[in-house]
Amino acid sequence: MRAVEITAYGAPEVLRLGERERPVPGPGELLVRVTASGVNRPDVLQRTGNYPVPPGASDIPGLEVAGVVEAGDAAALAEAGLQLGDRVCALVAGGGYAEYCVAPVGQCLPVPAGWTDVEAAGLPETFFTVWSNVFDRGRLQPGETLLVQGGSSGIGVTAIQMAKALGATVIVTVGSEDKAQACRALGADHAINYKTQDFVAAVAELTAGRGVDVILDMVAGPYVAREIDCLVEDGRLVIIAVQGGVNAEVNAGKVLRRRLTVTGSTLRPRPVAFKAAIAARLHQRVWPLLVSGAIRPVVFQVFPPAQADRAHALMESNQHIGKIVLDWRL
């Protein structure tokens, strides 16, 4: 099979389209004939040597795919209500940038009716991440307010739509007016341009001094202390990336007095059972919203696998709004 390989750690040009042996599914796994692969920030980090591959996972990058069930454990298929030939999208621990990929059956979900494979390939990584962090760890409730740092990213556009569909108010930070308009069009109630506005002051103004209940943070570093000033009493800050640095200095007294929760997580190394539980909740609570059109796909650009380097360069430029996808039919 064809696969995109990381030939050395470095710039996007280290990605090359090569040949690999087709993987073989084990117990509880499916073999997916991949038609589209989602591109995510962790893929970039893996390419630069900053995101180690979990033990037992493929060294081929790629954490989400869509395609057709080609083979697999018959008992697992029956338990999941799937059949050979079904269109699925799947969260994987690696190996997604390839024509064939093995996925635990519990991490496979049906492609929503009306969605293309390219659109569905952009679902698993962001939807699993947002559900796990905003709703499980952050405990966002209807009527509460969510602040998303980086609203135009793949995670951001997912968080906007999911939170709005489930009854929350959403504020986002973005780096341009074009991105602000795009986020508002997706349902964000307010968009703050962090290049021209102090997001702490803007949040205070937008909430009449109350603050927000939950913050989804992909920056960390110096943002953490400022985000604490944005939270209401009993507010929750959830950190899922450290693009601004790993070190943060905070006023612990504010955390104590206002009973704040500062938490974070990474999804890739978690066990299959943990991810399968998220998949089940998504299928029950969110998949109907995808089918109804309450949540819609946001694909920014599609590349052939031979241009995976260009896809990574676009990701690193931060010029995209929504998802970047590789289409194996190109």
C-alpha positions as CSV (number, residue, x, y, z in Angstrom):
1,M,0.0,0.0,0.0
2,R,1.0,3.6,-0.4
3,A,1.7,5.5,2.8
4,V,3.1,8.9,3.8
5,E,6.3,8.4,5.8
6,I,8.4,10.7,8.0
7,T,11.9,10.1,6.5
8,A,13.6,12.2,9.2
9,Y,12.6,14.8,11.8
10,G,12.3,18.2,10.4
11,A,10.4,20.6,8.0
12,P,7.4,19.5,5.9
13,E,9.7,18.3,3.1
14,V,10.7,15.3,5.2
15,L,7.3,13.7,4.3
16,R,7.5,11.3,1.4
17,L,5.0,9.0,-0.2
18,G,6.3,5.5,0.0
19,E,5.3,1.8,0.1
20,R,4.5,-0.2,3.2
21,E,3.1,-3.6,4.0
22,R,-0.7,-3.6,4.4
23,P,-1.5,-3.9,8.1
24,V,-3.4,-7.0,9.4
25,P,-6.2,-6.5,11.9
26,G,-6.1,-8.3,15.2
27,P,-8.8,-9.2,17.7
28,G,-11.3,-6.4,18.2
29,E,-9.8,-4.5,15.2
30,L,-11.0,-3.5,11.7
31,L,-9.0,-3.0,8.5
32,V,-10.2,0.2,6.8
33,R,-9.6,0.9,3.2
34,V,-8.8,4.6,3.6
35,T,-10.3,7.2,1.2
36,A,-9.4,10.3,3.3
37,S,-7.1,11.1,6.2
38,G,-7.4,14.1,8.5
39,V,-4.4,16.3,9.1
40,N,-3.9,17.6,12.7
41,R,-1.4,19.6,14.8
42,P,-0.1,16.4,16.5
43,D,0.9,15.1,13.1
44,V,3.1,18.2,12.8
45,L,4.6,17.6,16.2
46,Q,5.3,14.0,15.4
47,R,7.1,15.1,12.2
48,T,9.3,17.4,14.1
49,G,10.2,14.8,16.8
50,N,8.1,16.4,19.5
51,Y,5.2,13.9,19.8
52,P,6.5,10.3,20.5
53,V,4.6,7.4,19.0
54,P,2.9,5.4,21.7
55,P,4.2,1.8,22.2
56,G,2.7,-0.5,19.6
57,A,1.3,2.2,17.4
58,S,2.3,2.7,13.7
59,D,5.1,5.2,13.0
60,I,3.1,6.4,10.0
61,P,1.5,9.7,11.0
62,G,-2.3,10.3,11.0
63,L,-4.8,10.0,13.8
64,E,-8.1,10.0,11.9
65,V,-9.4,8.3,8.7
66,A,-12.6,7.7,6.8
67,G,-13.1,4.8,4.4
68,V,-14.7,1.4,4.0
69,V,-14.5,-1.6,6.3
70,E,-12.4,-4.1,4.4
71,A,-11.9,-6.9,7.0
72,G,-12.0,-7.5,10.7
73,D,-13.0,-9.4,13.7
74,A,-16.5,-10.8,13.0
75,A,-17.6,-10.8,16.6
76,A,-16.5,-7.2,17.1
77,L,-18.2,-6.2,13.9
78,A,-21.5,-7.7,15.0
79,E,-21.2,-6.2,18.5
80,A,-20.7,-2.7,16.9
81,G,-23.5,-3.2,14.4
82,L,-21.1,-2.9,11.5
83,Q,-20.6,-5.0,8.3
84,L,-17.9,-5.4,5.7
85,G,-18.3,-2.6,3.2
86,D,-19.7,-0.1,5.6
87,R,-18.4,3.5,5.5
88,V,-16.8,4.5,8.7
89,C,-14.6,7.1,10.2
90,A,-12.1,6.1,12.9
91,L,-9.8,7.5,15.6
92,V,-6.4,5.8,15.5
93,A,-3.2,6.0,17.4
94,G,-1.2,6.3,14.2
95,G,-1.1,5.0,10.6
96,G,-3.8,7.2,9.2
97,Y,-1.7,8.6,6.3
98,A,-2.0,5.3,4.4
99,E,-4.3,3.5,1.9
100,Y,-5.1,0.9,4.6
101,C,-5.3,1.4,8.4
102,V,-6.1,-0.8,11.3
103,A,-8.6,0.7,13.9
104,P,-10.1,-0.7,17.1
105,V,-13.7,-1.3,16.4
106,G,-14.8,0.7,19.4
107,Q,-13.2,3.8,17.9
108,C,-15.0,3.4,14.6
109,L,-18.2,5.4,13.9
110,P,-20.5,5.3,10.9
111,V,-20.0,8.1,8.4
112,P,-23.0,10.4,9.1
113,A,-25.7,10.3,6.4
114,G,-25.2,13.1,3.9
115,W,-21.5,13.5,4.7
116,T,-18.7,12.7,2.2
117,D,-15.6,10.7,3.2
118,V,-13.5,13.8,3.0
119,E,-15.8,15.6,5.4
120,A,-16.0,12.6,7.8
121,A,-12.2,12.2,7.9
122,G,-12.1,15.5,9.8
123,L,-14.4,14.3,12.5
124,P,-12.7,11.8,14.9
125,E,-9.7,13.6,16.3
126,T,-11.4,16.9,16.9
127,F,-14.8,15.5,18.0
128,F,-13.3,13.0,20.4
129,T,-11.0,15.7,21.8
130,V,-13.7,18.3,22.2
131,W,-16.1,15.9,23.9
132,S,-13.5,14.5,26.2
133,N,-12.2,17.9,27.3
134,V,-15.1,20.4,27.1
135,F,-17.9,18.1,28.2
136,D,-16.3,15.4,30.3
137,R,-13.4,17.2,31.9
138,G,-14.8,20.8,31.6
139,R,-18.4,19.7,32.4
140,L,-19.9,22.4,30.2
141,Q,-23.6,22.7,30.8
142,P,-26.5,24.3,28.8
143,G,-26.7,28.0,29.6
144,E,-23.0,28.3,30.5
145,T,-20.3,30.2,28.5
146,L,-17.3,28.6,26.8
147,L,-14.2,30.5,25.7
148,V,-12.2,28.8,22.9
149,Q,-8.7,29.9,22.3
150,G,-8.1,29.5,18.5
151,G,-11.6,29.4,17.3
152,S,-10.8,28.9,13.6
153,S,-8.7,25.8,14.1
154,G,-10.1,22.3,13.5
155,I,-10.6,22.0,17.3
156,G,-12.1,25.5,17.4
157,V,-14.7,25.1,14.7
158,T,-15.8,21.8,16.3
159,A,-16.0,23.3,19.8
160,I,-18.1,26.2,18.5
161,Q,-20.6,24.1,16.8
162,M,-20.9,21.4,19.4
163,A,-21.2,23.8,22.3
164,K,-23.8,25.9,20.5
165,A,-25.8,22.8,19.5
166,L,-25.8,21.7,23.1
167,G,-27.0,25.0,24.5
168,A,-23.9,27.0,25.5
169,T,-22.8,30.6,24.7
170,V,-19.5,30.6,22.8
171,I,-16.7,33.2,22.7
172,V,-13.6,32.6,20.6
173,T,-10.3,34.3,20.1
174,V,-8.9,34.6,16.5
175,G,-6.1,36.3,14.7
176,S,-8.0,38.2,11.9
177,E,-11.4,39.7,11.0
178,D,-11.8,37.0,8.3
179,K,-11.5,34.3,10.9
180,A,-13.8,36.2,13.3
181,Q,-16.5,36.4,10.6
182,A,-16.1,32.6,9.8
183,C,-16.4,31.7,13.5
184,R,-19.5,33.9,13.9
185,A,-21.0,32.2,10.8
186,L,-20.5,28.9,12.5
187,G,-22.4,30.0,15.6
188,A,-19.9,31.8,17.8
189,D,-21.7,34.5,19.8
190,H,-18.5,36.7,20.0
191,A,-15.1,36.7,18.4
192,I,-12.1,38.5,19.9
193,N,-9.1,39.4,17.7
194,Y,-6.2,38.7,20.1
195,K,-3.9,40.8,17.9
196,T,-5.8,44.0,18.5
197,Q,-7.7,43.3,21.7
198,D,-6.8,42.2,25.3
199,F,-8.9,39.0,25.5
200,V,-9.2,39.4,29.3
201,A,-10.7,42.8,29.1
202,A,-12.8,41.8,26.1
203,V,-14.2,38.8,28.0
204,A,-15.0,41.0,31.0
205,E,-16.9,43.5,28.8
206,L,-18.8,40.8,26.9
207,T,-19.9,39.0,30.0
208,A,-20.6,42.2,32.0
209,G,-17.8,41.3,34.4
210,R,-19.0,37.8,35.1
211,G,-16.5,35.8,33.2
212,V,-16.8,32.4,31.5
213,D,-17.5,29.0,32.9
214,V,-15.1,26.9,30.8
215,I,-12.0,27.7,28.7
216,L,-10.6,25.4,26.1
217,D,-6.9,26.4,25.8
218,M,-4.4,25.3,23.1
219,V,-1.8,27.9,24.1
220,A,-0.9,27.5,27.8
221,G,2.4,29.3,28.8
222,P,1.6,33.0,29.7
223,Y,-2.1,32.6,28.7
224,V,-2.8,30.5,31.8
225,A,-2.5,33.3,34.4
226,R,-4.7,35.6,32.2
227,E,-7.3,32.8,31.6
228,I,-7.7,32.4,35.4
229,D,-8.8,36.1,35.4
230,C,-11.5,35.2,32.9
231,L,-13.1,32.5,34.9
232,V,-16.2,32.7,37.1
233,E,-16.2,31.1,40.5
234,D,-16.1,27.3,40.1
235,G,-14.8,27.9,36.5
236,R,-12.8,25.2,34.7
237,L,-9.7,25.7,32.5
238,V,-8.9,22.8,30.3
239,I,-5.5,22.7,28.5
240,I,-5.1,20.5,25.5
241,A,-1.9,21.9,23.9
242,V,1.1,24.1,24.8
243,Q,1.8,26.1,21.7
244,G,2.7,29.1,23.9
245,G,5.1,27.1,26.1
246,V,5.0,24.6,28.9
247,N,5.7,26.9,31.8
248,A,3.0,29.0,33.4
249,E,3.1,31.2,36.6
250,V,-0.3,31.5,38.3
251,N,-1.7,33.2,41.4
252,A,-2.7,30.1,43.4
253,G,-4.7,32.3,45.8
254,K,-7.1,33.1,43.0
255,V,-7.5,29.4,42.3
256,L,-8.2,28.7,46.0
257,R,-10.6,31.6,46.7
258,R,-12.7,31.1,43.5
259,R,-12.6,27.3,43.6
260,L,-11.2,27.0,40.1
261,T,-10.3,23.8,38.3
262,V,-7.2,23.8,36.1
263,T,-6.9,20.5,34.2
264,G,-5.7,19.1,30.9
265,S,-5.3,15.9,28.9
266,T,-3.8,14.2,25.9
267,L,-5.9,11.6,24.0
268,R,-3.5,9.6,21.9
269,P,-1.9,7.4,24.7
270,R,-5.3,6.7,26.4
271,P,-6.5,3.0,26.3
272,V,-8.9,1.8,23.7
273,A,-11.7,1.4,26.3
274,F,-11.5,5.1,27.2
275,K,-11.7,6.2,23.6
276,A,-14.5,3.7,22.9
277,A,-16.5,5.2,25.7
278,I,-16.1,8.6,24.1
279,A,-17.2,7.2,20.8
280,A,-20.4,5.8,22.4
281,R,-21.3,9.1,23.9
282,L,-20.6,10.9,20.6
283,H,-22.8,8.4,18.7
284,Q,-25.6,9.0,21.1
285,R,-25.4,12.7,21.7
286,V,-23.6,14.3,18.7
287,W,-24.1,12.1,15.6
288,P,-27.8,13.0,15.3
289,L,-26.7,16.6,15.2
290,L,-24.4,15.8,12.3
291,V,-27.1,14.0,10.4
292,S,-29.7,16.8,11.0
293,G,-27.3,19.5,9.8
294,A,-27.1,21.3,13.2
295,I,-23.4,20.7,13.0
296,R,-21.8,20.9,9.6
297,P,-18.4,20.0,8.1
298,V,-15.8,22.7,7.8
299,V,-13.1,21.5,5.3
300,F,-10.6,24.2,4.4
301,Q,-8.5,22.5,1.8
302,V,-7.9,19.0,0.4
303,F,-4.5,17.7,-0.8
304,P,-3.4,14.5,-2.6
305,P,-1.2,12.3,-0.3
306,A,1.8,13.2,-2.5
307,Q,1.4,16.8,-1.3
308,A,1.3,16.0,2.4
309,D,4.2,18.4,2.8
310,R,2.0,21.2,1.5
311,A,-0.8,20.2,3.9
312,H,1.6,20.4,6.8
313,A,3.0,23.8,5.7
314,L,-0.5,25.1,5.6
315,M,-1.2,23.8,9.1
316,E,1.9,25.5,10.4
317,S,1.0,28.8,8.7
318,N,-2.2,29.0,10.7
319,Q,-4.0,30.4,7.7
320,H,-6.6,27.7,7.6
321,I,-10.2,27.8,9.0
322,G,-11.3,24.3,9.8
323,K,-9.9,21.0,8.7
324,I,-7.2,20.0,6.3
325,V,-7.6,16.6,4.6
326,L,-5.7,14.2,2.4
327,D,-7.8,12.4,-0.3
328,W,-6.4,9.1,-1.4
329,R,-8.4,9.2,-4.6
330,L,-6.4,12.1,-5.9
